[in-house]
Amino acid sequence: MGGGNGGGSGGGILNTGGVLNVINTSFTLNSADIYGHAIYNGYSINVANSIFWNNGIGGYQLYGPPNGSINYSIVQGGFPGTGNINSNPLFNNPATRDLHVMYNSPAIDAGDN
């Protein structure tokens, strides 16, 4: 996902109810005016094997109550969880929305099957 502006909160996704499952997804170039440049979670969230990089300026990539889990993901600025890392994922060309990772990306073999 890339290039969204959620206005108030949740530039990529605004979750206000229900369980949100995000698996094998990349978020980049999203922004929100208040919280959650990539995701604003108002209920419960489960994230695995995903990338949150270069979303908004300042603030939070992910925001909301810690109901659920975020694991084996790259989160700019860091995020608690098993296997999470704070390293540039080395997208091939994010300016043209080519979010394939380069051969030397820290994302390679860092996920969980």
N, C-alpha and C positions, 0 to 999 in steps of 0.2 A: 504494500500500500504506500502511496506517496503523493504528496502535494495537496493534502486536504487542509482546510482551515475550519475548525469546529466552532469558531466564534467564541462563545463563553468557555466551554470546557470540552475536552475530548476531540482533538484535532483529527485523529484517525477513527476512533470508536468512542462512543458515549454509551456506557452500559448503566442503565438506571434500575434494572430489575432482572432477575434470573441469573443463571450461571453462564458465564461467557467462557468458552474454550477456544484458545488461540494456539494453533500448532503449526510449526514450519512456516512462519509468516515473517516478512521483513517490513518494518515501518521506517520510512525516512522522508524528510522534507514535509512533515505535517506540523501544524502549529495550532495553538489555542490561545485565546486572550487571557484565560485565567489559569486553569490547571489541566494537566494531562495532555501534553503535546501529541503523544501517540494514542494513549488510552486514558480515559477517565472511567474508573470503576466505582459504581455506586452500590454494588451488591457483592457478587462473588466472581472470582476469575481463576482460571487455570491456564497457565502459559507454559509451553515447552518448545525447545528447539527454534526459538525465534530471535529476531534481531531488531533492536530499537536504537537507531543511530541517526544523528543529525536532525532531530525533530525540535523545532522551536529554539528560542534563545533563552537560557536560564530556565528556571522552573523545573518541572518534573517531566520525564519521559512517560512515566506511569504514575497515576495518582488515584488514591481511594483507600478504603479500608482494606486491611490485609487479610481478607477472607479468601482462602484458596491458596494457590502456589504459583510461583514463577521460577522455573528451573531450566538448567541447561540452555541458557539464552545469553546473548550479548546485549548488555544494557549500558548505554553511555552514562557515565557518572556512577555506575555500579548499582546493584540491587541485591538484597539478601535472598539466598536460595541456593540449592544444591547445583553445583556446576556452572553458576553464572560467572561471566567475565566482563571486564570493562576494557576492551581493546578494540581498536578500529577494525571492522570486519573486512575492510579492503574490497568494497564493491568495485566491479569492473568499470562502470561509468554511471554514477548516480544522476548526473546532470541530464542524461538521456533516458533515465529510468531503467538502465541495464543493471539490475541488482544481483547478477551472478557474482559470486565471490571469486577473487583471483586464487591462483594455485597455492599461494603462501598465506592465505587467510587463516586467522586463528579460529574461524568457525568450522573449518574442515576437521572432521572426526571429533568435534567437541560436543555434539548432541547426544541424546540418549534414545536408543531404539525402543 
